Amino acid sequence: MMMRRPTAPEAWPGDVDRLAHLRARDYIRYGYLPQDLWDAFFTFSTVRNPFKRFESLFHYSGTDKNFETYIRWAAGVDGPQ
């Protein structure tokens, strides 16, 4: 479902090759999922491990800091120089 073409391709803004991070309303808005099908789904959410989420943010940030320094920086504590 996430990678099929929209039913209204002209509605999709720009040149996007990944749909994994769309919100549910965007799947509906851009024609990837009809509203009636969405309404039939059972919806739920999960909470990600906060440490793993922060670790992912560290890797995504592209910082040149090491992880310990990055944690200290994010916490507002001066890291080792």
SELUM-467243 format. One record per atom (N, C-alpha, C): residue in one letter; atom name; x, y, z. Coordinates in steps of 0.1 Angstrom, whole numbers. Each point is the difference from the previous one (the first is absolute). Layout:
@residu = A | atome = CA | c1 = X | c2 = Y | c3 = Z;
...
END
This chain:
@residu = M | atome = N | c1 = 8 | c2 = -12 | c3 = 0;
@residu = M | atome = CA | c1 = -8 | c2 = 12 | c3 = 0;
@residu = M | atome = C | c1 = 9 | c2 = 13 | c3 = 0;
@residu = M | atome = N | c1 = 10 | c2 = 0 | c3 = 8;
@residu = M | atome = CA | c1 = 8 | c2 = 12 | c3 = 1;
@residu = M | atome = C | c1 = 7 | c2 = 4 | c3 = -13;
@residu = M | atome = N | c1 = 3 | c2 = -9 | c3 = -9;
@residu = M | atome = CA | c1 = 7 | c2 = 4 | c3 = -12;
@residu = M | atome = C | c1 = -8 | c2 = 0 | c3 = -12;
@residu = R | atome = N | c1 = -13 | c2 = -3 | c3 = 0;
@residu = R | atome = CA | c1 = -7 | c2 = 0 | c3 = -12;
@residu = R | atome = C | c1 = -3 | c2 = 14 | c3 = -5;
@residu = R | atome = N | c1 = -2 | c2 = 2 | c3 = -13;
@residu = R | atome = CA | c1 = -3 | c2 = 13 | c3 = -5;
@residu = R | atome = C | c1 = -13 | c2 = 6 | c3 = 5;
@residu = P | atome = N | c1 = 0 | c2 = 13 | c3 = 2;
@residu = P | atome = CA | c1 = -13 | c2 = 7 | c3 = 4;
@residu = P | atome = C | c1 = -10 | c2 = -1 | c3 = -11;
@residu = T | atome = N | c1 = -13 | c2 = 0 | c3 = 4;
@residu = T | atome = CA | c1 = -11 | c2 = 0 | c3 = -10;
@residu = T | atome = C | c1 = -1 | c2 = 14 | c3 = -6;
@residu = A | atome = N | c1 = 6 | c2 = 10 | c3 = 6;
@residu = A | atome = CA | c1 = 0 | c2 = 14 | c3 = -6;
@residu = A | atome = C | c1 = 14 | c2 = 5 | c3 = 0;
@residu = P | atome = N | c1 = 9 | c2 = -5 | c3 = -9;
@residu = P | atome = CA | c1 = 14 | c2 = 4 | c3 = 0;
@residu = P | atome = C | c1 = 3 | c2 = 15 | c3 = 0;
@residu = E | atome = N | c1 = -9 | c2 = 7 | c3 = -6;
@residu = E | atome = CA | c1 = 2 | c2 = 15 | c3 = -1;
@residu = E | atome = C | c1 = -1 | c2 = 6 | c3 = 14;
@residu = A | atome = N | c1 = -6 | c2 = -7 | c3 = 9;
@residu = A | atome = CA | c1 = -2 | c2 = 6 | c3 = 14;
@residu = A | atome = C | c1 = 13 | c2 = -2 | c3 = 8;
@residu = W | atome = N | c1 = 9 | c2 = -9 | c3 = -4;
@residu = W | atome = CA | c1 = 12 | c2 = -2 | c3 = 8;
@residu = W | atome = C | c1 = 10 | c2 = 12 | c3 = -2;
@residu = P | atome = N | c1 = 4 | c2 = 6 | c3 = 10;
@residu = P | atome = CA | c1 = 9 | c2 = 12 | c3 = -1;
@residu = P | atome = C | c1 = 14 | c2 = -4 | c3 = -2;
@residu = G | atome = N | c1 = 6 | c2 = 3 | c3 = -11;
@residu = G | atome = CA | c1 = 14 | c2 = -2 | c3 = -2;
@residu = G | atome = C | c1 = 4 | c2 = -14 | c3 = -4;
@residu = D | atome = N | c1 = 13 | c2 = -2 | c3 = 0;
@residu = D | atome = CA | c1 = 6 | c2 = -13 | c3 = -4;
@residu = D | atome = C | c1 = 3 | c2 = -8 | c3 = 12;
@residu = V | atome = N | c1 = -8 | c2 = -9 | c3 = 5;
@residu = V | atome = CA | c1 = 2 | c2 = -7 | c3 = 12;
@residu = V | atome = C | c1 = 1 | c2 = -15 | c3 = -3;
@residu = D | atome = N | c1 = 11 | c2 = -6 | c3 = 6;
@residu = D | atome = CA | c1 = 2 | c2 = -15 | c3 = -3;
@residu = D | atome = C | c1 = -3 | c2 = -8 | c3 = 13;
@residu = R | atome = N | c1 = -3 | c2 = 7 | c3 = 11;
@residu = R | atome = CA | c1 = -2 | c2 = -8 | c3 = 13;
@residu = R | atome = C | c1 = -13 | c2 = 5 | c3 = 6;
@residu = L | atome = N | c1 = -9 | c2 = -9 | c3 = 3;
@residu = L | atome = CA | c1 = -12 | c2 = 3 | c3 = 6;
@residu = L | atome = C | c1 = -1 | c2 = -4 | c3 = 14;
@residu = A | atome = N | c1 = 11 | c2 = -6 | c3 = 6;
@residu = A | atome = CA | c1 = -1 | c2 = -6 | c3 = 13;
@residu = A | atome = C | c1 = -3 | c2 = 10 | c3 = 11;
@residu = H | atome = N | c1 = 3 | c2 = 13 | c3 = -2;
@residu = H | atome = CA | c1 = -1 | c2 = 9 | c3 = 11;
@residu = H | atome = C | c1 = -12 | c2 = 10 | c3 = -2;
@residu = L | atome = N | c1 = -9 | c2 = -4 | c3 = -8;
@residu = L | atome = CA | c1 = -13 | c2 = 8 | c3 = -2;
@residu = L | atome = C | c1 = -9 | c2 = -2 | c3 = 12;
@residu = R | atome = N | c1 = -7 | c2 = 10 | c3 = 3;
@residu = R | atome = CA | c1 = -11 | c2 = -2 | c3 = 11;
@residu = R | atome = C | c1 = -12 | c2 = -6 | c3 = -7;
@residu = A | atome = N | c1 = -8 | c2 = -6 | c3 = 8;
@residu = A | atome = CA | c1 = -12 | c2 = -7 | c3 = -5;
@residu = A | atome = C | c1 = -9 | c2 = 9 | c3 = -9;
@residu = R | atome = N | c1 = -1 | c2 = 13 | c3 = 4;
@residu = R | atome = CA | c1 = -9 | c2 = 9 | c3 = -8;
@residu = R | atome = C | c1 = 7 | c2 = 3 | c3 = -13;
@residu = D | atome = N | c1 = 13 | c2 = -1 | c3 = -1;
@residu = D | atome = CA | c1 = 7 | c2 = 2 | c3 = -13;
@residu = D | atome = C | c1 = -3 | c2 = -12 | c3 = -10;
@residu = Y | atome = N | c1 = 0 | c2 = -12 | c3 = 6;
@residu = Y | atome = CA | c1 = -3 | c2 = -11 | c3 = -9;
@residu = Y | atome = C | c1 = -14 | c2 = 1 | c3 = -6;
@residu = I | atome = N | c1 = -9 | c2 = 6 | c3 = 8;
@residu = I | atome = CA | c1 = -14 | c2 = 2 | c3 = -5;
@residu = I | atome = C | c1 = 0 | c2 = 12 | c3 = -9;
@residu = R | atome = N | c1 = 6 | c2 = 11 | c3 = 4;
@residu = R | atome = CA | c1 = 0 | c2 = 12 | c3 = -8;
@residu = R | atome = C | c1 = 6 | c2 = -2 | c3 = -14;
@residu = Y | atome = N | c1 = 11 | c2 = -8 | c3 = -1;
@residu = Y | atome = CA | c1 = 6 | c2 = -2 | c3 = -13;
@residu = Y | atome = C | c1 = -4 | c2 = -12 | c3 = -8;
@residu = G | atome = N | c1 = -11 | c2 = -7 | c3 = 5;
@residu = G | atome = CA | c1 = -6 | c2 = -10 | c3 = -7;
@residu = G | atome = C | c1 = 6 | c2 = -14 | c3 = 1;
@residu = Y | atome = N | c1 = 9 | c2 = -2 | c3 = 10;
@residu = Y | atome = CA | c1 = 6 | c2 = -13 | c3 = 2;
@residu = Y | atome = C | c1 = -9 | c2 = -9 | c3 = 8;
@residu = L | atome = N | c1 = -10 | c2 = 5 | c3 = 7;
@residu = L | atome = CA | c1 = -9 | c2 = -7 | c3 = 8;
@residu = L | atome = C | c1 = -14 | c2 = 7 | c3 = 0;
@residu = P | atome = N | c1 = -10 | c2 = -7 | c3 = -4;
@residu = P | atome = CA | c1 = -13 | c2 = 6 | c3 = 1;
@residu = P | atome = C | c1 = -5 | c2 = 2 | c3 = 14;
@residu = Q | atome = N | c1 = -7 | c2 = 10 | c3 = 3;
@residu = Q | atome = CA | c1 = -5 | c2 = 4 | c3 = 13;
@residu = Q | atome = C | c1 = -8 | c2 = -12 | c3 = 6;
@residu = D | atome = N | c1 = -9 | c2 = -6 | c3 = -7;
@residu = D | atome = CA | c1 = -8 | c2 = -11 | c3 = 5;
@residu = D | atome = C | c1 = 8 | c2 = -12 | c3 = 5;
@residu = L | atome = N | c1 = 11 | c2 = -3 | c3 = -7;
@residu = L | atome = CA | c1 = 9 | c2 = -11 | c3 = 4;
@residu = L | atome = C | c1 = 7 | c2 = 4 | c3 = 13;
@residu = W | atome = N | c1 = 5 | c2 = 12 | c3 = 1;
@residu = W | atome = CA | c1 = 6 | c2 = 5 | c3 = 12;
@residu = W | atome = C | c1 = -10 | c2 = -1 | c3 = 12;
@residu = D | atome = N | c1 = -12 | c2 = 4 | c3 = -2;
@residu = D | atome = CA | c1 = -10 | c2 = 0 | c3 = 10;
@residu = D | atome = C | c1 = -3 | c2 = -14 | c3 = 5;
@residu = A | atome = N | c1 = 2 | c2 = -10 | c3 = -9;
@residu = A | atome = CA | c1 = -2 | c2 = -14 | c3 = 4;
@residu = A | atome = C | c1 = 12 | c2 = -6 | c3 = 8;
@residu = F | atome = N | c1 = 11 | c2 = 6 | c3 = 0;
@residu = F | atome = CA | c1 = 12 | c2 = -5 | c3 = 7;
@residu = F | atome = C | c1 = -1 | c2 = 1 | c3 = 15;
@residu = F | atome = N | c1 = 6 | c2 = -9 | c3 = 7;
@residu = F | atome = CA | c1 = 1 | c2 = 2 | c3 = 15;
@residu = F | atome = C | c1 = 13 | c2 = 8 | c3 = 1;
@residu = T | atome = N | c1 = 0 | c2 = 11 | c3 = 7;
@residu = T | atome = CA | c1 = 12 | c2 = 8 | c3 = 1;
@residu = T | atome = C | c1 = 6 | c2 = -1 | c3 = 14;
@residu = F | atome = N | c1 = 13 | c2 = 1 | c3 = 1;
@residu = F | atome = CA | c1 = 7 | c2 = -1 | c3 = 13;
@residu = F | atome = C | c1 = 14 | c2 = 7 | c3 = -2;
@residu = S | atome = N | c1 = 7 | c2 = 2 | c3 = 11;
@residu = S | atome = CA | c1 = 13 | c2 = 6 | c3 = -1;
@residu = S | atome = C | c1 = 9 | c2 = -7 | c3 = 10;
@residu = T | atome = N | c1 = 13 | c2 = 2 | c3 = -2;
@residu = T | atome = CA | c1 = 10 | c2 = -6 | c3 = 9;
@residu = T | atome = C | c1 = 9 | c2 = 12 | c3 = 4;
@residu = V | atome = N | c1 = 7 | c2 = -2 | c3 = 11;
@residu = V | atome = CA | c1 = 9 | c2 = 10 | c3 = 5;
@residu = V | atome = C | c1 = 14 | c2 = -5 | c3 = -2;
@residu = R | atome = N | c1 = 9 | c2 = 7 | c3 = -6;
@residu = R | atome = CA | c1 = 13 | c2 = -5 | c3 = -3;
@residu = R | atome = C | c1 = 9 | c2 = 2 | c3 = 13;
@residu = N | atome = N | c1 = 9 | c2 = -9 | c3 = 1;
@residu = N | atome = CA | c1 = 10 | c2 = 1 | c3 = 11;
@residu = N | atome = C | c1 = 7 | c2 = 13 | c3 = -1;
@residu = P | atome = N | c1 = -1 | c2 = 9 | c3 = 10;
@residu = P | atome = CA | c1 = 6 | c2 = 13 | c3 = 0;
@residu = P | atome = C | c1 = 15 | c2 = 0 | c3 = -3;
@residu = F | atome = N | c1 = 7 | c2 = -9 | c3 = 5;
@residu = F | atome = CA | c1 = 15 | c2 = -1 | c3 = -3;
@residu = F | atome = C | c1 = 2 | c2 = -3 | c3 = -14;
@residu = K | atome = N | c1 = -7 | c2 = -10 | c3 = -6;
@residu = K | atome = CA | c1 = 2 | c2 = -3 | c3 = -14;
@residu = K | atome = C | c1 = -4 | c2 = 11 | c3 = -9;
@residu = R | atome = N | c1 = -10 | c2 = 8 | c3 = 4;
@residu = R | atome = CA | c1 = -5 | c2 = 11 | c3 = -8;
@residu = R | atome = C | c1 = 11 | c2 = 11 | c3 = 0;
@residu = F | atome = N | c1 = 6 | c2 = 2 | c3 = 12;
@residu = F | atome = CA | c1 = 11 | c2 = 10 | c3 = 1;
@residu = F | atome = C | c1 = 12 | c2 = -4 | c3 = -8;
@residu = E | atome = N | c1 = 3 | c2 = -13 | c3 = 1;
@residu = E | atome = CA | c1 = 12 | c2 = -6 | c3 = -8;
@residu = E | atome = C | c1 = -2 | c2 = 2 | c3 = -15;
@residu = S | atome = N | c1 = -12 | c2 = -2 | c3 = -4;
@residu = S | atome = CA | c1 = -4 | c2 = 2 | c3 = -14;
@residu = S | atome = C | c1 = 2 | c2 = 15 | c3 = -4;
@residu = L | atome = N | c1 = -4 | c2 = 9 | c3 = 8;
@residu = L | atome = CA | c1 = 1 | c2 = 14 | c3 = -2;
@residu = L | atome = C | c1 = 15 | c2 = 4 | c3 = -1;
@residu = F | atome = N | c1 = 8 | c2 = -6 | c3 = 8;
@residu = F | atome = CA | c1 = 15 | c2 = 2 | c3 = 0;
@residu = F | atome = C | c1 = 5 | c2 = -4 | c3 = -14;
@residu = H | atome = N | c1 = -3 | c2 = -12 | c3 = -4;
@residu = H | atome = CA | c1 = 5 | c2 = -4 | c3 = -13;
@residu = H | atome = C | c1 = -5 | c2 = 8 | c3 = -12;
@residu = Y | atome = N | c1 = -13 | c2 = 4 | c3 = 1;
@residu = Y | atome = CA | c1 = -6 | c2 = 8 | c3 = -11;
@residu = Y | atome = C | c1 = 6 | c2 = 14 | c3 = 0;
@residu = S | atome = N | c1 = 4 | c2 = 5 | c3 = 11;
@residu = S | atome = CA | c1 = 5 | c2 = 14 | c3 = 1;
@residu = S | atome = C | c1 = 13 | c2 = 3 | c3 = -8;
@residu = G | atome = N | c1 = 8 | c2 = -11 | c3 = -2;
@residu = G | atome = CA | c1 = 12 | c2 = 2 | c3 = -7;
@residu = G | atome = C | c1 = 11 | c2 = 8 | c3 = 8;
@residu = T | atome = N | c1 = -2 | c2 = 0 | c3 = 13;
@residu = T | atome = CA | c1 = 10 | c2 = 8 | c3 = 8;
@residu = T | atome = C | c1 = 14 | c2 = -6 | c3 = 0;
@residu = D | atome = N | c1 = 9 | c2 = 8 | c3 = 3;
@residu = D | atome = CA | c1 = 14 | c2 = -6 | c3 = 1;
@residu = D | atome = C | c1 = 3 | c2 = -3 | c3 = 15;
@residu = K | atome = N | c1 = -9 | c2 = 2 | c3 = 9;
@residu = K | atome = CA | c1 = 2 | c2 = -3 | c3 = 14;
@residu = K | atome = C | c1 = -1 | c2 = -15 | c3 = 2;
@residu = N | atome = N | c1 = 7 | c2 = -5 | c3 = 10;
@residu = N | atome = CA | c1 = -2 | c2 = -14 | c3 = 4;
@residu = N | atome = C | c1 = -14 | c2 = -1 | c3 = 8;
@residu = F | atome = N | c1 = -5 | c2 = -11 | c3 = 2;
@residu = F | atome = CA | c1 = -13 | c2 = -2 | c3 = 6;
@residu = F | atome = C | c1 = -1 | c2 = 6 | c3 = 14;
@residu = E | atome = N | c1 = 10 | c2 = -2 | c3 = 8;
@residu = E | atome = CA | c1 = 0 | c2 = 5 | c3 = 14;
@residu = E | atome = C | c1 = 0 | c2 = 15 | c3 = 0;
@residu = T | atome = N | c1 = 8 | c2 = 6 | c3 = -9;
@residu = T | atome = CA | c1 = 0 | c2 = 15 | c3 = -1;
@residu = T | atome = C | c1 = -13 | c2 = 5 | c3 = -5;
@residu = Y | atome = N | c1 = -6 | c2 = -7 | c3 = -9;
@residu = Y | atome = CA | c1 = -13 | c2 = 4 | c3 = -6;
@residu = Y | atome = C | c1 = -11 | c2 = -1 | c3 = 11;
@residu = I | atome = N | c1 = 0 | c2 = -10 | c3 = 9;
@residu = I | atome = CA | c1 = -9 | c2 = -1 | c3 = 11;
@residu = I | atome = C | c1 = 1 | c2 = 12 | c3 = 9;
@residu = R | atome = N | c1 = 13 | c2 = 3 | c3 = 4;
@residu = R | atome = CA | c1 = 2 | c2 = 11 | c3 = 8;
@residu = R | atome = C | c1 = -4 | c2 = 14 | c3 = -6;
@residu = W | atome = N | c1 = 3 | c2 = 1 | c3 = -13;
@residu = W | atome = CA | c1 = -5 | c2 = 12 | c3 = -7;
@residu = W | atome = C | c1 = -15 | c2 = 1 | c3 = 0;
@residu = A | atome = N | c1 = -7 | c2 = -11 | c3 = -3;
@residu = A | atome = CA | c1 = -14 | c2 = 0 | c3 = -1;
@residu = A | atome = C | c1 = -7 | c2 = 3 | c3 = 14;
@residu = A | atome = N | c1 = 7 | c2 = -4 | c3 = 11;
@residu = A | atome = CA | c1 = -5 | c2 = 2 | c3 = 13;
@residu = A | atome = C | c1 = 4 | c2 = 14 | c3 = 5;
@residu = G | atome = N | c1 = 8 | c2 = 7 | c3 = -7;
@residu = G | atome = CA | c1 = 4 | c2 = 13 | c3 = 4;
@residu = G | atome = C | c1 = 11 | c2 = 0 | c3 = 10;
@residu = V | atome = N | c1 = 8 | c2 = -11 | c3 = 1;
@residu = V | atome = CA | c1 = 11 | c2 = -1 | c3 = 8;
@residu = V | atome = C | c1 = 13 | c2 = 0 | c3 = -9;
@residu = D | atome = N | c1 = 10 | c2 = 8 | c3 = 5;
@residu = D | atome = CA | c1 = 12 | c2 = 0 | c3 = -8;
@residu = D | atome = C | c1 = 7 | c2 = -13 | c3 = -1;
@residu = G | atome = N | c1 = 3 | c2 = -5 | c3 = -11;
@residu = G | atome = CA | c1 = 7 | c2 = -13 | c3 = -2;
@residu = G | atome = C | c1 = 14 | c2 = 2 | c3 = 1;
@residu = P | atome = N | c1 = 8 | c2 = -11 | c3 = 0;
@residu = P | atome = CA | c1 = 14 | c2 = 1 | c3 = 1;
@residu = P | atome = C | c1 = 6 | c2 = 7 | c3 = -12;
@residu = Q | atome = N | c1 = 10 | c2 = 8 | c3 = 2;
@residu = Q | atome = CA | c1 = 6 | c2 = 7 | c3 = -11;
@residu = Q | atome = C | c1 = 11 | c2 = -8 | c3 = -7;
END
